[in-house]
Amino acid sequence: NSFFILDVAKNTTVEHMKMFLTRLGEGSKMVVTGDLTQTDLPDGKSSGLKHAVNVLRGVEDIAVVALTERDVVRHPLVMRIVRAYERDAARREAAREERRKK
């Protein structure tokens, strides 16, 4: 009969996320938040949040909500910053894919 909040889960490892999620007790609810575009994990470490989103999608009683730049309610410049980082992430991913093809 508890309410758990894991905020800024972007930096959890897969092991940490599993440990947290499996602590849910009877009558409890859990909310996990995080921005996958701002992960600060060292190279070689997988994001537990990203892994959980992929593994748990479609599991009954679990909802995944993805917010977009339209959901950012801050200074207008923040929205432009978010867009710039999204473009950069897309460019980096395209470059990784190109390297994998070689």
Secondary structure by P-SEA (a helix, b strand, c coil): cbbbbbcccccccaaaaaaaaacccccbbbbbbbbccccccccccccaaaaaaaaacccccbbbbbbccccccccaaaaaaaaaaaaaaaaaaaaaaaaaac
